[in-house]
Amino acid sequence: ATEKALNCQLLDSRTTKALCERLRLVLAKECNVKAVPAPVTVVGDVHGQVFDLLELFHIGGPVPHTNYLFLGDYVDRGPFSVETIMLLALLKLSHPERITLLRGNHESRQITQVYGFYAECVRKYGDATVWQCFTELFDYLPIAASIGGSILAVHGGLSPSLHHLDQIRLLDRFAEIPHDGPLADLMWSDPDPDKLGFVISPRGAGFVFGQDVAWRFLQLNGLAHLVRAHQLCMTGYQVLFDDSLSTVWSAPNYCYRFGNTASILEISEGFGRFFNVFGPAPESERHGQRPGDPPKRELPSLRPGKSAGRDDPYFT
């Protein structure tokens, strides 16, 4: 089945249901804040760009030879969300100690019904059964990771309700992501070097937080760094707050129109950090497109005056 997924071929709905049921048992044993040893390669949003995910494995090394930590947002936006989450689920089931999958804000029932995953499942399978299997699986994904006890990894950011890691460990994650509250904040919040404290987010969920918030959280928890995803970075990554916070973005040419590069963050055994920057998969590698899938062409660029564009870091 993994070989099939690596060739971007869909599993049938019955096999997919069994895969999700088996993986739920594995994920249920993982705590909210998953302990991940270094060295590890951290991956940001991939958003259904499965050929770019395969390119990522080519750049960073295959599982299980490389230890991976994914920060969420596997589905929506891109045209191959089913193939993307299917491949990652199979790799997690085969090598549970070599790949960690965190939850992102798009791993939810509500968001996937708006941004593409639901429609893609219905189009490729004829009904919503596979979507239901995966969205039930999403409820089991851990919500944070502690890399060697020194670096905290989350999808989005911090919360005014959470001051200590133990508070994250006590959250009930086995449910749909709520509209607000600490779990929603971990998924939706963003850093901003021009802000202090917590400010209401323009996303309509979570908060924008300043350097003072990040420094206080790191100090209280004996941490050296915070790594997260959730925001498009045109160069593939961004480092803020005097090197105390990193954003890693792993979907090159996001939505096939932004022209951005992507990166993976390689963290060494001694917690050194290296952003390995890469571009889209070559056209020659984009095999396996089937009748009914979107054509292999770039989507038209947004017209001038549209709010979502290269300068909008919240278009994710």
N, C-alpha and C positions, 0 to 999 in steps of 0.2 A: 504493500500500500504506500509506503514511503517513497519508493522508487517511482510509483505512478504520480504521486504528488510533486516530486522533483521534476517531472516532465510536464507539470501543469495540467495534469488530467484529473478530472473530477472523480471522486468516489461516489458510489450510489448512495441513496438516502439511508438505506438500511445499515450499510457499513458505517456511514457517518454518525448515525445515532449510537451505534455500539462504541465507536471511537470516543464520542463525547461522554458516554456513561462511564467508560473505563478511566478517562482522564479526570472526571469529577472526583473519583475516589482518590486519585493521586493528589490533586490540588487541595482536597479537604484536609489533608494531613499537614499542609504548609500553613505556617502562622501568618498573621497579617503583615508582619515585618519579617520578610524572609532573609535569613542569614546567607550571604553569598561570599565565598572566599575570593581573594585576589590571587592571581591575575584574572581579569574578566573584561570582556568587551561589551560596552553598553550601547544599546540601539534605541534611537528615538522613533518617532512616528513613521510608519511605512504605508499606511492607508491604501491597501489593496493594490499596490504596484508590485505584483509578484515577480516580474522579470528583474526589477531592480532589487528585490529581496535576494534573488539568486545571485545577482551581481555582488551584493553585499557579502554573501557567504564566500564568493570567489575572492573578494578583497580581504576579508577578515579571517578566513579559514573555515572549513566545514565543521559541523557538529559531528562527533564529540571532541574533535581535536582542539577546538576553541571553546572556552567557557563563555556563554552569552547571557546577558541580562537585557531583556526587552522591556521598554517602559510603557507599552500600551499603544492604542490606536492602530490596530491591525486592519480594521475594516473601514468602509465608507470612503467616499470621494473617488478612489481609484476603481477601475473596471473589473479587477480580479480579487475582490475581497474574499470570496469563497475559497479560491485556490490558496490565497495567502494564509488565512487562519487554519485551513485544513493542513497545510504543510507544517506550520508551527505546532499545531496540536499533535501531529504524528511524531515530530522530532521530540517534543516534550515527553510524550508517552514512551518513546524508545530510549531517551537519555534524560531522565528526570533530574539528575544531579548536574547536568552540563548545560541546561538551558532553563532560565527562569522567565516566566511571562507575568508581568504586572498588568493591572487593569488600567485602562485609559478612559477618558470621558466618553469615547465613542463605543465602548464595550457596554452598551445599555440598550434596552428595548426601545425606549423613546427616541433616542438619537438615531439609531439605525433605521427607524421607519421613515426618517426625514432625509438622510444623507446617502442612501443608496444600497446598503447591505440587504435590507428587506426586499427591495424590488429586484435586486440581482438574484437572490435565492429563489424567488417566485419565478423569475424568467428562466433560470437554468434548471429548475427542478419541477416546475408546474404547480407548486404549492409552497406553503410557509413552514413545512416540517423541519427542514434543515436550519432555517433561521431560528426556529424555536429551540432546537437542540443546542445551537451555539450560544444563543442568548442566555439559556439556562446555565451553560458552562461558564459564561462570563461572571456570573455571580460568585464563582468559586476562586477567581483569580486573586492572588495576594495584592495588597494595595501599596506596599512599600518594600524596600530591600535595604539591608545594612551591609555595605561592602567592607568586610574585614573590621567591622566596628568603628570605622573611621569616616565613611562616606554614606550619606543617606540618599537613596534614589526613590523618587516618586514620579508620577506622570506630570502633574501640574505644579503644585506648590504647597505653601503652608496655610495654616488656618488660625484665626484668632482664638479658636476653641481648643487648640492643641499646643501644649507647651513642652511635653515630654513624650519620648518614644513609647513609654508604657501606655499612654492614652491612646495612641494609634493601635497598639496591640489589643486593647480592650474593645475596639469598635466592632460592631456586628456587620461584617462585610457581605454576608451571604444573602444579598437582596439586590433589587434594582437600585441604582444610584439615585439618591433623593435629590430634590430641587435645591436644597440648601443644607447647611450643617457641615460638620467636620469632614465626613466622607466626600461630600460634593466639593469641598474646598481643596482637598488633596488632588482631585481630578481636574479642577477648573482654574485654580489660581495662577497668577503670573507675577514675576518680579518686574520692578521698574526702578531704574537708577535715579529717576527724578521725583520719587515719592518717598515719604516717611510713613511708618506705621502701616495700617491696613486701610485701603480705599475700595469702595464699591467698584467691581469690575465692569468694563463696557461689554463683556460677553453676556452679562445678565445672570451669571452664576459665578460663585467663588469670589476672590478678592484680588486686587493688585497690592503687592507688599514691597516695602522698601528695604534698603540695606540694613537698617537698624533691626528689623524683624528677623532677617536671615542670621545676622551675627548673634543675636540674643538666643535664637533657637540652637544654633551650633554650639555656643558656649554652654548652655544649660545641659546639653546632652553629650558633651565631650566629643563632638564631631569636628572634622576639619573641612568638610566640603559638602555641598548639596548639588546633586545632579538631577536634571529633569528634562522633559521634552516639551510637547504641547504647543510650541510656538515656531512658526516658520522662520528659519534663518537663511538668508540668501547665500551665505558662505558655508552653510552646513552646521555651524555652531556659533555660540556666543558665550563669552565669559564675563561675568559681572561681579560687583561688590568686592573689589580688590582680590580677585581670584578665589572667592569663597563660594561661588555658584556658577554652574555651567548648564547651558541648554544644548542638547544634541538633537539634531534633526536628520532623519535618515531616508527621506523620500526625495530623490533628485528630480528636478524639473516637475515639481509638485503639480498635480492635476494636469500634467502634460502641457503646462503653459507658463509657469512662473520662471523658468530658466535658472533656478537655483542649483547649487551643488548640495551634496549631502555629506554626512560624516558618520563614523562610528567612533566612540570614545574608548580607547584601549588603556585600561588601568593596570599598571604593573604590580608585581608582588609588593613593592615598596610604596605603592600608591602614587607613582608617577602617572601623569595623564598625557596622552597623545591623541589628538584628533586626526584620524585617518580619513581624509577627504576623498570623495569619489563622485562620479557623474552617472548619468543614466546608463543602463545596459545597452550595449551595441545592438543595432537593428538586427544583426545576424543572429543574436542570441534570443530574440523574441519569437521563439518557435511556439507551436502549439495553439495558435489562435484558431478558434473553431467558428463555423458558421453561426451567426447570431451574436457573436461577441463584438464589441466596439472595434471599428477599423483601426489599423496601425497608423494613425496620423495624429498630429497635435490638435488639441481643441483650439478653437479660435480664442484669441486674447480678449480680455475684457475691454470694453469700449472706454475711452477717456471719460472721466466723471463718475465711473462706478467706484463704490467705496472699497470693495475687496480687491486688492491688488498687491503689487510687490511691497508697498510701504505699509501694508496692514498686517501686523504680526498676529492679529487675532483671527485671521481667516484660516482656521485649522479645525 
